[in-house]
């Protein structure tokens, strides 16, 4: 059970709380998109953890990183349009930044391991 997976699930819980507060007329479109991108982070970490090759794991971590960027863009739009407060944005951004850094660090570790095996 990886820390990045647990942190991504915590982030997803925060997202679910935020979307419940969106105005009804925007709820479907905005909430659908941010839920999908946030959930994609969690699911791609989980799917990658079940892969047997480093190449496959790396691919799923890349997808999770892309989903984190997409989620950040979505919360940025929510902030710009007054749907979330600056403090909510800051907390979500902090969590996204942490998850993204963990994913990036994990990818570096995998890639450095791969290159050290190749250079032997």
Secondary structure, DSSP 8 states (H G I E B T S, - for coil): --HHHHHHHHHHHHHHHHHTTS-HHHIIIIIHHHHHHHHHHHHHHHHHHT-SSHHHHHHHHHHHHHHHHHHHHHHHHHHHTTSS-HHHHHHHHHHHHHHHHHHHHHHHHHHHHHHHHHT-
